[in-house]
Amino acid sequence: KAVFLGDYFPEATAFGLQVTASRGRIIVARMMRVASSDGIRGLSLTLGEPGPSTQWIFPGGQVPSSGEEDIVVANPSDHVALVNESFFVAAGTGAPAGQQNVSVPAGGQVSLVVSDSIPSGTLHGTIVTSANGVPVVAERVTIEGSGSSRGWETVFGTASWGTSWVVPAGSTAGGVDTLGVVANGLSPATIGVTLVTAIGTTAPSSLANLSITPGSRGSYDLTPFLNG
């Protein structure tokens, strides 16, 4: 069932959505096309989240040199949420302080402008946590470029940490492919990367024993291993 939201909300209004089934089980995805008068172009096909959480982790991020990066936080509960924002950057580099105790009204949404805190071009991760225990849902929005090449992208974070992650889609066609990994805990994380391609899997020795300091982000260029 497709629902055209333009029938219900005026153009250029920012809003979040909560879809609840009174009977049966459902999965909800959003398709959003953007074509604005100031040149922003983009298409987003996004699977929704089944529920809010008290933390959201975004391992990949890079503030564009021309544009903006935001974390949009929606609060579907009946209580005000207070959220904190913090960043993961390369080990040995001081992470800027994120916004703290930002009020997100019950049934409302707020945008945290990452590009106000992180210098442009910085590879980083972001974590949003609820300071008062009220669960929320967070999504990253990036607008990059200028003129006819201005693009727009959205991506959800993840609510939990894990020991294994699979990233199905990747390509170096026309650019680069960078893997971003953030770590928490009391001791460094050690990871290995296996590339899954159309001609089989490879595990480059230089990607077999990578160490990531807790609270930091590791960034790895996969381009040399993929041959386009």
C-alpha positions as CSV (number, residue, x, y, z in Angstrom):
1,K,0.0,0.0,0.0
2,A,1.5,3.3,-1.1
3,V,0.5,6.5,0.7
4,F,1.4,9.9,-1.0
5,L,2.2,12.1,2.0
6,G,2.0,15.3,-0.1
7,D,-1.8,14.9,0.1
8,Y,-1.6,15.4,3.9
9,F,1.3,17.8,4.5
10,P,2.1,21.2,2.8
11,E,5.2,21.4,0.7
12,A,8.6,22.0,2.5
13,T,7.2,21.0,5.9
14,A,9.6,18.8,7.9
15,F,7.9,16.0,9.7
16,G,8.5,12.5,11.1
17,L,6.1,9.6,10.8
18,Q,4.8,6.9,13.2
19,V,2.8,4.1,11.6
20,T,0.9,1.7,13.9
21,A,-0.9,-1.4,12.9
22,S,-4.2,-2.0,14.8
23,R,-4.3,-5.5,13.4
24,G,-1.6,-7.7,11.8
25,R,2.1,-7.1,11.3
26,I,3.6,-4.7,8.8
27,I,6.9,-3.3,7.5
28,V,7.1,0.3,6.5
29,A,9.5,2.0,4.0
30,R,9.7,5.6,2.8
31,M,10.5,6.7,-0.7
32,M,11.3,10.4,-0.9
33,R,12.2,12.3,-4.0
34,V,13.8,15.8,-3.6
35,A,13.9,18.4,-6.4
36,S,14.0,21.9,-4.9
37,S,14.3,25.3,-6.5
38,D,17.8,25.8,-4.9
39,G,19.2,22.9,-6.8
40,I,19.1,20.0,-4.3
41,R,18.5,16.7,-6.0
42,G,18.1,13.3,-4.4
43,L,16.2,10.0,-4.0
44,S,15.9,8.1,-0.7
45,L,14.6,4.6,-0.3
46,T,14.6,4.0,3.5
47,L,13.3,1.2,5.6
48,G,11.7,2.5,8.8
49,E,12.7,1.5,12.3
50,P,10.3,-0.8,14.3
51,G,10.8,1.2,17.5
52,P,12.6,4.0,19.3
53,S,15.8,3.5,21.4
54,T,17.8,5.5,24.0
55,Q,20.9,5.5,21.7
56,W,21.6,5.8,17.9
57,I,25.0,5.2,16.4
58,F,26.1,6.5,13.0
59,P,29.6,5.0,12.2
60,G,30.0,6.8,8.9
61,G,30.0,10.5,8.4
62,Q,31.8,13.3,6.7
63,V,30.8,17.0,6.8
64,P,30.8,18.2,3.2
65,S,33.0,21.1,2.2
66,S,30.0,22.7,0.6
67,G,26.7,21.7,2.3
68,E,25.4,20.5,5.6
69,E,25.1,17.4,7.8
70,D,22.3,17.0,10.3
71,I,21.0,14.4,12.7
72,V,17.2,14.6,12.8
73,V,15.7,13.3,16.0
74,A,12.0,12.3,16.3
75,N,10.3,11.6,19.6
76,P,7.2,9.5,19.2
77,S,6.5,9.3,23.0
78,D,4.3,11.2,25.3
79,H,7.2,12.7,27.2
80,V,9.9,15.3,26.4
81,A,13.3,13.7,25.5
82,L,16.6,15.3,26.4
83,V,19.3,14.1,23.9
84,N,23.1,14.3,23.9
85,E,25.3,14.3,20.8
86,S,28.9,13.1,20.8
87,F,31.4,12.3,18.0
88,F,34.0,9.7,17.1
89,V,37.1,10.9,15.2
90,A,40.5,9.4,14.4
91,A,42.5,8.2,17.4
92,G,44.7,10.9,18.9
93,T,42.4,13.7,17.5
94,G,40.3,15.5,20.0
95,A,36.6,15.1,19.3
96,P,34.6,18.4,19.4
97,A,31.9,18.6,22.1
98,G,28.4,17.9,20.7
99,Q,25.2,19.5,21.8
100,Q,23.9,18.4,25.2
101,N,20.5,18.1,26.8
102,V,18.7,19.2,23.6
103,S,14.9,19.1,24.2
104,V,12.8,17.1,21.7
105,P,9.1,17.7,22.4
106,A,6.7,14.8,22.8
107,G,5.5,14.0,19.3
108,G,8.0,16.4,17.8
109,Q,11.3,16.4,16.0
110,V,14.6,18.4,16.2
111,S,17.6,18.8,13.9
112,L,21.1,18.7,15.3
113,V,23.4,20.5,12.9
114,V,26.6,18.4,12.9
115,S,28.3,20.8,10.6
116,D,28.1,23.5,13.3
117,S,30.4,21.3,15.5
118,I,32.6,19.3,13.1
119,P,35.0,21.0,10.6
120,S,34.2,20.3,6.9
121,G,35.9,17.2,5.5
122,T,36.3,15.5,8.8
123,L,35.6,11.8,8.8
124,H,33.6,11.0,11.9
125,G,31.0,8.9,13.6
126,T,28.1,10.3,15.7
127,I,26.2,8.9,18.7
128,V,22.9,10.3,20.0
129,T,21.8,9.2,23.4
130,S,18.8,10.0,25.5
131,A,19.9,11.7,28.7
132,N,16.6,11.2,30.5
133,G,15.8,7.7,29.2
134,V,13.0,8.7,26.8
135,P,13.6,6.7,23.6
136,V,13.8,8.4,20.3
137,V,14.6,7.7,16.6
138,A,17.5,9.4,14.8
139,E,18.3,9.8,11.1
140,R,21.2,11.5,9.4
141,V,20.6,14.0,6.5
142,T,23.5,15.2,4.3
143,I,23.3,17.9,1.6
144,E,26.5,18.2,-0.4
145,G,27.7,20.2,-3.4
146,S,26.4,23.3,-5.2
147,G,24.5,24.2,-8.3
148,S,23.3,21.3,-10.5
149,S,25.5,18.8,-8.7
150,R,24.0,19.4,-5.3
151,G,22.9,16.1,-3.8
152,W,20.9,14.9,-0.8
153,E,21.1,11.7,1.2
154,T,19.5,10.2,4.3
155,V,20.5,7.2,6.4
156,F,19.3,5.7,9.7
157,G,21.7,4.8,12.5
158,T,21.8,1.6,14.5
159,A,20.6,1.2,18.1
160,S,23.2,-1.4,19.1
161,W,26.8,-2.5,18.9
162,G,27.8,-5.9,17.4
163,T,30.8,-8.1,16.7
164,S,30.0,-8.7,13.0
165,W,28.6,-6.4,10.4
166,V,27.7,-7.1,6.7
167,V,27.6,-4.2,4.3
168,P,25.9,-5.6,1.1
169,A,26.4,-2.7,-1.3
170,G,29.6,-1.0,-2.3
171,S,31.3,0.3,-5.4
172,T,34.4,2.3,-6.5
173,A,32.9,3.1,-9.9
174,G,33.5,6.8,-10.4
175,G,34.9,7.4,-6.9
176,V,36.2,5.8,-3.8
177,D,34.8,3.3,-1.2
178,T,35.7,4.0,2.4
179,L,34.8,1.8,5.3
180,G,34.1,3.6,8.6
181,V,34.3,1.7,11.9
182,V,33.7,3.1,15.4
183,A,34.4,1.2,18.6
184,N,33.4,1.4,22.3
185,G,34.4,-0.6,25.4
186,L,37.4,-0.5,27.6
187,S,40.0,-1.9,25.3
188,P,40.8,-1.6,21.5
189,A,38.7,-3.5,19.1
190,T,40.5,-5.8,16.6
191,I,38.8,-6.4,13.3
192,G,39.3,-8.1,9.9
193,V,37.7,-7.1,6.7
194,T,36.6,-9.6,3.9
195,L,35.5,-8.2,0.6
196,V,32.6,-10.0,-1.1
197,T,32.7,-9.4,-4.9
198,A,31.0,-10.9,-8.0
199,I,34.1,-13.1,-8.5
200,G,34.4,-14.3,-4.9
201,T,35.7,-13.2,-1.6
202,T,39.1,-11.8,-0.7
203,A,40.7,-11.0,2.6
204,P,43.6,-8.6,2.1
205,S,46.4,-9.1,4.6
206,S,46.6,-5.4,5.3
207,L,42.9,-5.4,6.4
208,A,43.2,-8.6,8.5
209,N,44.3,-7.2,11.9
210,L,43.1,-3.6,12.3
211,S,43.0,-2.0,15.8
212,I,40.5,0.7,16.7
213,T,40.8,2.7,19.9
214,P,37.6,2.8,22.0
215,G,35.7,6.0,21.4
216,S,37.3,6.7,18.0
217,R,36.7,6.1,14.3
218,G,38.9,4.1,12.0
219,S,38.6,4.9,8.2
220,Y,39.8,2.5,5.6
221,D,40.1,3.0,1.9
222,L,38.9,-0.1,0.1
223,T,39.4,1.3,-3.4
224,P,42.9,-0.2,-4.0
225,F,41.5,-3.8,-3.4
226,L,38.4,-3.6,-5.6
227,N,39.9,-2.8,-9.1
228,G,36.8,-0.7,-10.0
